Amino acid sequence: MGKNAVYDSVMAGEDYTLSTIFLVRPGKDTGPNIVQSRKFLVDIPQSVPPEEYSKDLQEEMKWKGDGPAYLKALELLARGRLGIGEDDITVFLDGRPLPYRGVQLSD
């Protein structure tokens, strides 16, 4: 989560990372998920320092993860397919509650 999410994921030994578009709530990264990008495999070559690798991965994710996820979220919103429940937390897609991870994008 947050500003160094990709670096933190790489350093924590995560198998993959992904982009998430969520409803903004008070607090840091606390709102319900709307859309998640495809997964990006974390596979650090031995010849590349983890810091450099995480910067390259984050740059790739801007175009192949963040961009498509934002576009999908905007499309759902523009088409009137998203709704917010009376609790101001639950997100609905076509009248049905979204699952925890939201809409999942694939390759």
Contacts in CASP RR format, 6 or more apart in sequence:
PFRMAT RR
TARGET T0000
AUTHOR 0000-0000-0000
METHOD contacts of the structure
MODEL  1
MGKNAVYDSVMAGEDYTLSTIFLVRPGKDTGPNIVQSRKFLVDIPQSVPP
EEYSKDLQEEMKWKGDGPAYLKALELLARGRLGIGEDDITVFLDGRPLPY
RGVQLSD
1 8 0 8 1.000
1 28 0 8 1.000
1 29 0 8 1.000
2 28 0 8 1.000
2 29 0 8 1.000
5 17 0 8 1.000
6 17 0 8 1.000
6 54 0 8 1.000
6 57 0 8 1.000
6 58 0 8 1.000
6 61 0 8 1.000
7 50 0 8 1.000
7 51 0 8 1.000
7 54 0 8 1.000
7 55 0 8 1.000
7 58 0 8 1.000
9 17 0 8 1.000
9 42 0 8 1.000
9 54 0 8 1.000
10 17 0 8 1.000
10 42 0 8 1.000
10 44 0 8 1.000
10 50 0 8 1.000
10 53 0 8 1.000
10 54 0 8 1.000
10 57 0 8 1.000
11 50 0 8 1.000
11 54 0 8 1.000
13 42 0 8 1.000
14 42 0 8 1.000
15 41 0 8 1.000
15 42 0 8 1.000
16 39 0 8 1.000
16 40 0 8 1.000
16 41 0 8 1.000
16 42 0 8 1.000
17 39 0 8 1.000
17 40 0 8 1.000
17 42 0 8 1.000
17 57 0 8 1.000
17 61 0 8 1.000
18 36 0 8 1.000
18 37 0 8 1.000
18 38 0 8 1.000
18 39 0 8 1.000
18 40 0 8 1.000
18 61 0 8 1.000
18 65 0 8 1.000
19 36 0 8 1.000
19 37 0 8 1.000
19 61 0 8 1.000
19 65 0 8 1.000
19 66 0 8 1.000
19 67 0 8 1.000
19 69 0 8 1.000
20 33 0 8 1.000
20 35 0 8 1.000
20 36 0 8 1.000
20 37 0 8 1.000
20 69 0 8 1.000
21 33 0 8 1.000
21 34 0 8 1.000
21 35 0 8 1.000
21 36 0 8 1.000
21 69 0 8 1.000
21 70 0 8 1.000
21 72 0 8 1.000
21 73 0 8 1.000
22 29 0 8 1.000
22 31 0 8 1.000
22 32 0 8 1.000
22 33 0 8 1.000
22 34 0 8 1.000
23 31 0 8 1.000
23 32 0 8 1.000
23 34 0 8 1.000
23 84 0 8 1.000
23 91 0 8 1.000
24 31 0 8 1.000
25 31 0 8 1.000
25 32 0 8 1.000
25 89 0 8 1.000
31 89 0 8 1.000
32 89 0 8 1.000
32 90 0 8 1.000
32 91 0 8 1.000
32 98 0 8 1.000
32 100 0 8 1.000
32 102 0 8 1.000
33 98 0 8 1.000
33 100 0 8 1.000
33 101 0 8 1.000
33 102 0 8 1.000
34 73 0 8 1.000
34 76 0 8 1.000
34 82 0 8 1.000
34 91 0 8 1.000
34 98 0 8 1.000
34 102 0 8 1.000
34 103 0 8 1.000
35 69 0 8 1.000
35 70 0 8 1.000
35 72 0 8 1.000
35 73 0 8 1.000
35 76 0 8 1.000
35 102 0 8 1.000
35 103 0 8 1.000
35 104 0 8 1.000
35 105 0 8 1.000
36 69 0 8 1.000
36 101 0 8 1.000
36 102 0 8 1.000
36 103 0 8 1.000
36 104 0 8 1.000
36 105 0 8 1.000
37 61 0 8 1.000
37 64 0 8 1.000
37 65 0 8 1.000
37 66 0 8 1.000
37 67 0 8 1.000
37 68 0 8 1.000
37 69 0 8 1.000
37 105 0 8 1.000
38 64 0 8 1.000
38 65 0 8 1.000
38 68 0 8 1.000
38 105 0 8 1.000
38 106 0 8 1.000
38 107 0 8 1.000
40 57 0 8 1.000
40 60 0 8 1.000
40 61 0 8 1.000
40 64 0 8 1.000
40 65 0 8 1.000
42 57 0 8 1.000
44 50 0 8 1.000
44 53 0 8 1.000
45 53 0 8 1.000
48 56 0 8 1.000
65 105 0 8 1.000
68 105 0 8 1.000
69 105 0 8 1.000
72 103 0 8 1.000
72 105 0 8 1.000
76 82 0 8 1.000
76 93 0 8 1.000
76 103 0 8 1.000
81 93 0 8 1.000
81 94 0 8 1.000
82 91 0 8 1.000
82 92 0 8 1.000
82 93 0 8 1.000
83 91 0 8 1.000
83 92 0 8 1.000
83 93 0 8 1.000
83 95 0 8 1.000
84 90 0 8 1.000
84 91 0 8 1.000
84 92 0 8 1.000
85 91 0 8 1.000
85 92 0 8 1.000
90 97 0 8 1.000
91 97 0 8 1.000
91 98 0 8 1.000
91 102 0 8 1.000
92 98 0 8 1.000
93 102 0 8 1.000
93 103 0 8 1.000
END
